[in-house]
Amino acid sequence: MTTLLTLLTVDPANQTQLLELLRASTETVVRALDGWISTNLIVSADRTRVVIHSQWRDASCIEAMRRDPRMVEYFPRIGALAAFESIVGAVAYAA
C-alpha cells in the first residue's frame, strides 16, 4: 500500500468551499479509480490547513489518478482556493 499526503493551505473563509470540492472529487472520480483504497480529509483547528490522507495500491495508481482528465479538471479549481504540496510514501510505523 502507498500513502499520498497532500497539505493544503487555505484562507479560513474558503475552507468550507475547499472541503466541498475535495469531497466532490473523491466521491465522483477518485473512488472509482483503479487502486484507490481510502481517503480522509483532516482539517486544522484554525481552519487554515486541510490534509488529504489517501491510500492507494501502489505509486503507479497515484500517477494514473494525477493524469486522469477528470482529476486534471479539478486541480485548477483546488489551486484557486489553496496552495498545496504532496508527498508519496509508505507507512513506516502505526500504533
Secondary structure, DSSP 8 states (H G I E B T S, - for coil): -EEEEEEEEE-GGGHHHHHHHHHHHHHHTGGGSTTEEEEEEEE-TTSSEEEEEEEES-HHHHHHHHH-HHHHHHHHHHHHHEEEEEEEE------
